[in-house]
Amino acid sequence: MRLCGRVWTVLGLIGWLLVGCASGPNAADRQAAGQDLPGFDADYPPAMHELSFNSGGSKLNGLLYVANGAGPHPLVILLHGYPGNERNLDLAQALRRAGNNVLYFNYRGTWGSGGEFLPSRALEDGARAVALARDAEWAERYRVDPSRVALVGHSFGGFVGAINTAADPSVSCLAFLAGANIGALGTRALADESFRQGFEQAMGASIDSEGGPVRGDAGQLIREIMNRAAEFDVNKRALALSAHPLLLVAGSRDAVLPIAEHHQPLVEALRAVGAASMTVQVYDDDHAFSAHRVELAALLGDWIQNQCWVPPAAQE
C-alpha cells in the first residue's frame, strides 16, 4: 500500500510488543523456506496454474501454486496490497514447498483484472476467493482441502483478510502482515482536510484508466473510505477475529503504515477481548520486510503448520 505519512518513533513500543512474540522458526521450517524439495511425486507433482474466476461480473486474474503429492492440501489465499507491487510470491513458493496450495489473485481493477477498484469490491473479491475454495469440483481438480483455508494479507490485503475472516467463521486463520486499518485512515481523512488531500493524491498516483496498475477514480475511492470508515475499522472486528488463530507481523521502520496507528491498536483490541490464539512478531524492518524475507517465510510456514488447523480452544 502506498500512502503519504510521516515516520513514527516506535522504539518505545518494541519491548512491550515482543512480549508473547513468536519464537524463531525451527530448522525444518527454515529448510522449507529456503531449499527445494529433495524429490517429488511423479503422479501428483507440484505445479503452477494460471487461472481466472468471476467476481461481481468481472474476471479476476490469478495463479494457483499446487503442492507436491495427492493431497488434499490446505489452501492459503494470498491477498496483495495497494496497488500490489510487492506480490509476496516468494512466500507463496515457500508455503507450497511446505505442503500448502497457494492462491494469488488481483482484485477488480488491478493488474489487468476486470472492473474498477474500490475497497468494497476488493472485500467482495476476497470473499469470492474463499467461496471458490469451497467449491467441491474446483477443490477436487486442484487437490485442495476446503476445510483448511487460511488468509494471508499484506498491507491493504491485511484489511481484506481481516474483514473477511471476521465475517466468515469457516476461515481457518489470518496472517496480518504490515496490515492496514482502512477505517482509521477514513476517520483521519474526515477530520483532517490536508491529510485527505494527501491521501487522495497518494492513492491516485497508481490510478491510470488506460495503463493501470489500477483502474478507478481516486475521489470515489477516498469518499468510500470516509463514508464507510466505521465499517472498515478492523479494530471494531476484534471480537469476531479473536475466534481465529491470528499472526500479526509488523516492521518497526514501516513509514507507510506506522505500527503505532495500524498494528499496535489491533493487537491491543485483540488482547482486550481475550484472543485465544494470537502470535505477534515485530521485525526491525520496513513495510515490505525487505531484510527478513526468508525469516518471514519460515515464521509463516511454522505458524500455518502448527497453529492454523488447530481450534483455538485446543491450544489453551
C-alpha positions, 0 to 999 in steps of 0.5 A, spaced: 500 500 500 502 506 498 500 512 502 503 519 504 505 519 512 510 521 516 515 516 520 513 514 527 518 513 533 516 506 535 522 504 539 518 505 545 513 500 543 518 494 541 519 491 548 512 491 550 510 488 543 515 482 543 512 480 549 508 473 547 512 474 540 513 468 536 519 464 537 524 463 531 522 458 526 525 451 527 530 448 522 525 444 518 521 450 517 527 454 515 529 448 510 522 449 507 523 456 506 529 456 503 531 449 499 527 445 494 524 439 495 529 433 495 524 429 490 517 429 488 511 425 486 511 423 479 503 422 479 501 428 483 507 433 482 507 440 484 505 445 479 503 452 477 496 454 474 494 460 471 487 461 472 481 466 472 474 466 476 468 471 476 467 476 481 461 481 481 461 480 473 468 481 472 474 476 471 479 476 476 486 474 474 490 469 478 495 463 479 494 457 483 501 454 486 499 446 487 503 442 492 507 436 491 503 429 492 495 427 492 493 431 497 488 434 499 492 440 501 490 446 505 489 452 501 492 459 503 489 465 499 494 470 498 491 477 498 496 483 495 496 490 497 495 497 494 496 497 488 500 490 489 507 491 487 510 487 492 506 480 490 509 476 496 510 470 491 516 468 494 512 466 500 507 463 496 513 458 493 515 457 500 508 455 503 507 450 497 514 447 498 511 446 505 505 442 503 500 448 502 496 450 495 497 457 494 492 462 491 494 469 488 489 473 485 488 481 483 482 484 485 477 488 480 481 493 477 488 491 478 493 488 474 489 487 468 483 484 472 476 486 470 472 492 473 474 498 477 477 498 484 474 500 490 475 497 497 468 494 497 469 490 491 476 488 493 472 485 500 467 482 495 473 479 491 476 476 497 470 473 499 469 470 492 476 467 493 474 463 499 467 461 496 471 458 490 475 454 495 469 451 497 467 449 491 467 441 491 469 440 483 474 446 483 477 443 490 477 436 487 481 438 480 486 442 484 487 437 490 485 442 495 482 441 502 476 446 503 476 445 510 483 448 511 483 455 508 487 460 511 488 468 509 494 471 508 494 479 507 499 484 506 498 491 507 491 493 504 490 485 503 491 485 511 484 489 511 481 484 506 483 478 510 481 481 516 474 483 514 473 477 511 475 472 516 471 476 521 465 475 517 466 468 515 467 463 521 469 457 516 476 461 515 481 457 518 486 463 520 489 470 518 496 472 517 496 480 518 502 482 515 504 490 515 496 490 515 492 496 514 486 499 518 482 502 512 477 505 517 482 509 521 485 512 515 477 514 513 476 517 520 483 521 519 481 523 512 474 526 515 477 530 520 483 532 517 482 536 510 490 536 508 491 529 510 485 527 505 488 531 500 494 527 501 491 521 501 487 522 495 493 524 491 497 518 494 492 513 492 491 516 485 498 516 483 497 508 481 490 510 478 491 510 470 484 508 466 488 506 460 495 503 463 493 501 470 496 498 475 489 500 477 483 502 474 478 507 478 477 514 480 481 516 486 475 521 489 470 515 489 475 511 492 477 516 498 469 518 499 468 510 500 473 510 505 470 516 509 463 514 508 464 507 510 470 508 515 466 505 521 465 499 517 472 498 515 475 499 522 478 492 523 479 494 530 471 494 531 472 486 528 476 484 534 471 480 537 469 476 531 477 475 529 479 473 536 475 466 534 481 465 529 488 463 530 491 470 528 499 472 526 500 479 526 507 481 523 509 488 523 516 492 521 518 497 526 521 502 520 514 501 516 513 509 514 507 507 510 503 504 515 506 506 522 505 500 527 503 505 532 496 507 528 495 500 524 498 494 528 499 496 535 491 498 536 489 491 533 493 487 537 491 491 543 483 490 541 485 483 540 488 482 547 482 486 550 477 481 548 481 475 550 484 472 543 485 465 544 490 464 539 494 470 537 502 470 535 505 477 534 512 478 531 515 485 530 521 485 525 526 491 525 524 492 518 520 496 513 513 495 510 515 490 505 520 486 510 525 487 505 531 484 510 527 478 513 524 475 507 526 468 508 525 469 516 518 471 514 517 465 510 519 460 515 515 464 521 509 463 516 510 456 514 511 454 522 505 458 524 500 455 518 503 448 520 502 448 527 497 453 529 492 454 523 488 447 523 488 447 530 481 450 534 483 455 538 480 452 544 485 446 543 491 450 544 489 453 551 
